[in-house]
Amino acid sequence: MPYQQHKLSMKKEIHIGKKIKEVLKSQGRTATWFSQELPCDRSNLYHIFNNDSINTRQLLRISDILNYDFFLWISEESKMNDENI
C-alpha cells in the first residue's frame, strides 16, 4: 500500500452528522425544534444526521442555530488525526 494511501486509511473518521446530533442532544434540544429552526422536514433532518459530509452553507446555518463552531471542530479533529499518524 502506498504511504499516502496508508496515511488516509489510518485517519479517524470525521462524521459531521453524528457531531450535529451529539451537540443538539447535549443542548437538550429536540429534532422537532431543530427542524423548525432550519427549516426542514424531519426526514431531511435525519438525512443530515446520517451523512458524514454536508454543504458548507448549510453547516454555517446549523452552526448559527446551535451556537457551535462546527468548522473549528472539524479543524481540530483533522489536526488530531495528523498528529496521531
N, C-alpha and C positions, 0 to 999 in steps of 0.2 A: 504494500500500500504506500503510495507516495506520501511524503511528510506532510504536505499541506492538507491532503485529504484526511490523514490520520488526526491532525490537529482539530479539524472540523468535527470529526466523529466523537471526540472526547469532550466537546463543549456541552455544558449543562443547557438543557432546553429552556428558552425564554418563551413562556406561553402567556401572552398578554391577556387573553380571555380569562384564564384562571386567575390572574392577578386582579383584573377588574372585579370579578365576582368576589374574591377574597376581601378587597377593600370595601366593596358595597356591604358585605356581611359584617365586617369589623365596625362599620359605622352604624349598624343596626337598621339599615335601610332595606326596604323590600324591593322585589323585582317590579311590583306594580308601581311603586313610587318612581323608580328609575325609568321605567318605560314611559311614564307620563312626562318626566323631565326631558327625555331625549328629543323629541317624542318619537316613539316607535311602538309597534305592537310587540307583545311578549314573545312571540315566536322568533322575531328578529333579534330580540334581546338574548334569547338562549343561543342563537347562532353566534352572537358576539362572544358569549362565554365559552363556547366550544372551539373557537378559532384561535390559532396561535399567531395570527397576524391581523392587522387592522389598518384601515385608511388613516393617514395622519390627521386629516381634518376631523374625522370622527373621534380619534383619540384625544385631540385637543378639546373638543366639546365635552367629552367624558371627564377629562382632567378638570375642566372648569366646574362641571356639575358636582363632582365628588371632592373638589378641592384637594386633589392629589396629583403630584407631578409624575405621571407615568413615564414621561420621556427621561427624567432623571433616573427613575428605577431601572429602565432598560439600559441606560448608560452604565450604571453601577453594576448591574448583573453582567454586562458584557466585559467590563474591566475585571471583575472577579473571575470570569471564565478565562480571560487571557492570562491572569496571574497564576491560575491553577494548572496551566498547560506546561 
